[in-house]
Amino acid sequence: MGIERTSFLIDGDGIIRKIWNKVKVDGHIEDVLSAIRELSGKTA
């Protein structure tokens, strides 16, 4: 079976804004940072 990783992006109000299923470690941080920037309205 192995390990299945899931990540959640939760805002300051406790609302789940994004869920990543079957996460692969390589490159995942870029996806998370991109989603945070998108939600915050920042481009950099």
C-alpha positions in Angstrom: 0.0 0.0 0.0 2.6 2.6 0.9 2.1 6.1 2.2 -0.4 8.5 0.8 0.3 12.1 1.7 -2.4 14.8 1.7 -1.8 18.6 2.3 -4.4 21.2 3.3 -4.2 24.9 2.9 -6.2 26.5 5.7 -6.8 30.2 6.0 -6.7 32.4 9.1 -10.5 31.8 9.7 -10.0 28.0 9.7 -11.5 27.4 6.3 -9.9 24.8 4.1 -9.0 26.6 0.8 -7.2 23.8 -1.1 -6.5 20.1 -0.7 -3.7 18.2 -2.4 -4.2 14.5 -2.6 -1.4 11.9 -3.3 1.3 14.5 -2.8 4.7 13.9 -4.2 7.4 15.7 -2.2 9.4 17.0 -5.2 7.9 20.3 -6.4 5.1 20.3 -3.9 6.3 23.5 -2.1 6.1 25.4 -5.3 2.4 24.4 -5.7 1.6 25.4 -2.2 3.4 28.8 -2.4 1.6 29.4 -5.7 -1.8 28.7 -4.1 -1.0 31.0 -1.2 0.0 33.8 -3.5 -3.1 33.3 -5.6 -5.4 33.5 -2.5 -3.6 36.5 -1.1 -3.6 38.3 -4.4 0.2 38.6 -4.5 2.1 37.9 -7.7 5.6 37.7 -6.3 
